[in-house]
Amino acid sequence: MKHLSFLLTFVCLSGFAWGQNDIDAIRYSRIGVNGSARFAAMGGAFGAVGADVSCASFNPAGLGLYRKGELNLTFGSRTTDNNARLYNSASSLRNANGAFNSFGLVLAWKDQTNTKDRHVLSLTSNQVQNFSNSIRLSGYTNSSSIALDMLNLAIQRRSPSNLNYAYEGLGFNTYLLDTADGTFFSFLDTKRTVKQTRDIVTKGHVNDLNFSYAYSSDDKVYFGISLGIPKVSYESTTTHSESDDMDSMRVTMTSANSYSSTYIDGLPAIYNDKLGFHSLQYTEYFKTTGTGLNIKLGLIFRMNQSLRLGVNYHSATIYDLSDNYYNALSVRFDYGNKTPINDKYPSKG
């Protein structure tokens, strides 16, 4: 009976639980080759080399090889080139940004009882991840507008009150979709050709702040420990745009309350200012900020002048993250009020 009660309690609480998905877990778990210039030049191969401020984030035992103090500042740049193809149309985009890769303050002194031994304290910050990237896909398509996807979902949900207001509900609120005689329809002719462009822009970084201590025993054995406080900042903006740049969904007003159209006829006069699709822009914005906590342990053995062996252990990182997000849709029409009709969910995001 106790086991059954525990199971029922666990099932009930799971309905209120929030957690990472697989993309979040992978994003914050991967570590790049960032740090001091020396560390980056060697591709991060510092498991047993040591004497570098970046060791605090990987194998803190390497700090034990310092014989005197050091102040280190490292700046860098990062460039990515992305090429994509959509509907046989090629797109390319270059993204370049500067980065504050590393900061380190190291203090080293000899042991008072054994001058062959040394103590090392350090405060370091290494950028272990950089999320800056930009991707663009663009091309002309038939019968695959985002409006068609929203329309199909709206038809399945049957009623405006059942719409997902982060997606097709936005289309309903901006008159990309509407209802007539209990049936959903679109003001965009979903069989026409439109130009689609999708921009995916990410920004941010993970800076690993470490308070470290290392000990050198007779310059043969080195031990180190770091208390790590990674600081996370991640921002993603996906913008999907569509435009009738060929003016195939043209509307001509023949009088104040009548019109001729290349794609839609028979609507009441109240829709006159929602005729002639011009363009839309659907935006998905997501931002995560927070801090974490972990412990790193390291050990290096100097076998001889030519050989060292290094081992290290990183505990799991416990993160406290805060998310901010919104979805937004802006739609423009050719006739009537040409200013965009906008909606956003959540409205205060």
N, C-alpha and C positions, 0 to 999 in steps of 0.2 A: 504493500500500500504506500509506503514511503517513497519507493522508486517511482510509482505512478504519479504521486503528487509532485515530485521533483520534475518529472518529464512535462507535466501539464504547465507548471510554473515557467519552465524554460521556453516552451512553445509560446506562451502568452507574452513573455518579455521580448521574444525575438521580433514580435510585431512592432516594437518601439525602438529596435536597435538600428544604428547607422554604422556603416563601415566602409572601408576602401573597396573599390573594385580592382580588377586585375591591372588595368591601365595605371591607376594611381600607385599601386604597389610597385610596379616595374619602374615607373618614372622616378620615384624617390629612392629606389634601391640601387640603381646603376651608378657607378662612380667613374667619372671621366679622368683623363690624364691632364689635370690642371694643377697648378701650384707655382713654385718658383721657376725661373728660366732654366736653371740647371736640371730640375726635376722633369720639366716638359721636354727638354732636349734629349733626355735619356728614355723617353717614353714611359716614365713612371717606374722604371726598373730600379727601385730603391729598397728592396726588401732587406738587403744586408749592406748597402753602401754607406748610408748614414751621413751625418754632418750636414744636414739640410733641414730648413724649417718645415718643409712639406712632410717630413717623416712623422710629425705629430699626428697627421691624419691617416697614416698607413701603418708604419711600424715605429712606435715611439722610442724603441730601443736605439734607433739610429741617432737620436739626439745625444746619446751618451758619448759619441765620438767627438763632440765639440770639446776643444781645449780652452777656448775663451769665448767671451760673449759676441753676439752679432745682432745687428739690426738690418732686416731685409725687407725691401719693398719691390714688388714685381707687378708690372702692368703688361697687358697684352692686347691683341686684336684677334677677332674670329670672323672668318668669312665662309659662307656656304653658298653653293650654286646648285639650284634645283631645276631640273628639266622635267616637264610633264607633257602628256599628250591626251587630249579629250576630243572624241569624234574626229580623229585624224587632224586635229589642230594642235600644233606644238606651242608650248609656253615655257619661258625660262625666267628665272628671278634670282637675283643675287642679294644676299643679306650680309652686311658687315657691321660690326659693333666693337667697341672697346670694352675691356674687362679689367677689373682690379683683381688680379689673380691671387696675390699672396701678400701677407704681412706677417712678420715674425720678429719677436724680441726674445733673445736667448741669453741667459746668464749661466756661466760655468765657473766652478771653483774647486780647488783641491780639498780632499778630506784632511782634517786636522790631525788625525791619528795615523793615517797611511797616505802619504803624498803620491802614491801611485794610483790612488783611487780618486774619482771626481764625482761631483754632484752637478746636475744641470736642471734648471727651471726655465720654462718657456711659456710665452703667450703667443699663439699663432692663429691666423685665420687664412684658410685656403679655400678657394672656390673649386669645389669638387665636381660641380655640374653647372653647365650653362645651357639654358633652354632657348636661346635666341635662334629663330628660324622663320623663314617665309616660303610658302608654296603657293603657286597660282595655277589653276586649270581654267581654260577658256575655249569655247567653241560654239558652233551653231547646232541646234538639235531640233528634231521634230517629235512631237507627242511625248515629251518627257519633262515638261515644265514642273516645277515644284508645286504650281497651282493644281495640276492634275493629281498629284499625290495628296494634297490637302483635300481636294474634292472627293476623291475615293474614300478617304478616311471619314469625311463628314457624312457621306451617304451611308456608310456602315454604322455610324453613331446615331443617325436618324434625326436627332434633335439638337438645336443650338446649345441647349443646356448640358449636353453630354460631350461637347467638344473639349479637346485638350487645349487649354488656353496658352500653352507655351508653343503651340504649333498651328494646327488648323483653326483653332479659336482666334489666333491673331489674324489669320486670313479673313475670317468672318467679320471681325471688328474693323478691318480696313477696307471692306467691300471688295476684296479679291474674290470672296465667296458671298453668296446670299441665298435666300430661299424664295421660291415662288410656287404657290399652290402646294405647299408642303414638300417641295423637292429642292434639293441643293443644286445650284449651278454656279459657274465661274464667269466673271467678267473678262477673263482672258480666254481666248479661243485656244483650247489645249491641243488643237491639231495644227496650229500654225508654227512657223519657225521663229525661235527666239534665240538671242545670244545669251549664253550662260557663262558666268565667271564665278569661280570660287577661290577666295583668298583665305589661307590658313596661316595666321601669324601667331607665333608663341614668343614669350619673353620670360625673363627671370633667371634665377640661379639658386644654387644651394651653397652657402658659405659655411664652412666647418670651422667653428671657433673651438680652440682646444687649450686647456690648462694642463701642462704636462710636467712630469718629473722623470728624470733618467739618472741612472747610476752606472759608472764605469768601474769595473774591478780589474785592476792591473792591466788595463787595455787589452784584456782577453775576453771578458764576458761583459755584456752590456744589457741592462734591463731598463724598460721604460713603461710608463703608464700615462694615459691621457684621458681626461674627462672631456668628452666632446659635446658641444651644443650646436648642432647644425641649424641654420636659419634658412627657411624655405620661402621663396617668392616665385610663384608660377602664374602666368597670365596667358590665356588662350582666347583669340578672337577669330571666329570663322564667319566669313561674310559671303553669302550666296546672292548673286545679283543676276537679274534677267531683264532684258530690254528688247523692245520691238524697234530695233534700230533701222529696219527696212520699211517701217510704217505699213506693215501688212494688215494691221488691225485698225484701219482708219475709219473715222466717223465724220460724216458731213451732215450738219444741221440744215434742214430744208425750211424750217420755221421754228418758232419759239418752243413748240411742243412736239415736233416731229423730226425725224432724221433718216438718213440712209446709211447703212453700215456694211462693211465688207465681211463681217463675221457674226453679228448678232442682231436680231430684229424682234420687234413685237413687245419690247419692254415698256412699262408705263413711263410717263413723262418724269416721274419722280427720280428716275435713274439717269436723267440726261447728263448730270455732272459726274457720272461714273462710267462714261463711255470712252472708248478708244484707249486701250491699255498702252501705257508708255513704258513703265519700268517698275521693278520692285527690288527691294534689298532686305534680305532676311539675315539677322545677325544672332549668333550664339556666343555669348561672352561668359568666361569662367575664370575666376581668380582664386588662388589658394595662398595663404600666408600662415606662418607658424614657426614653431621651434621644436627641437627634439632633444633627446638626451641619450648618450651612449658611453661606453667605456672601451678603451683599446689597450691591449697589453702586447708587449713585444720583447723578444729575446734575440740577441745576436752573439754567436760564438766566433772568435777569431782563431781559426785552426792553424794558420800560418800567415805569412805576409801576402800570400797570393790567394788565400781561400777563406771566405767567411760564410757562415750558415745563419740564416735568419728565419724566425718563425713569429707569427703574430696572431692575435685573436681579437675580433671585433664583436662586441655584444650586439644584440638586436637594438635598433633605435626606437625609442618610444616618442611618437610625435603628438603634439597638440596643434591641430590644424583648423583653420577657419576658412570657410568657402563663401564666396560671393558670386552670384551668377544672375544673368538675365537673358531672355530671348526677346528680340524686337523685330518688327516688320514695318517697312515703309513702302507705300504703293502710290504711284502717280498715274493719272489719266490725262488724255489729250484734251478733252473738252471740259468746259465748265471751270471748276476750281482746280487749277493746275498745281497747287501746292501739295506736297506729299501728305497722305493720310497715314498717321503713325499710331502704333500701339506697342506696348511693352509688357512683358510678364517676367517676374513680378514687377508691379508698377513702380516700386521703390528700389529695384535692384541696382 
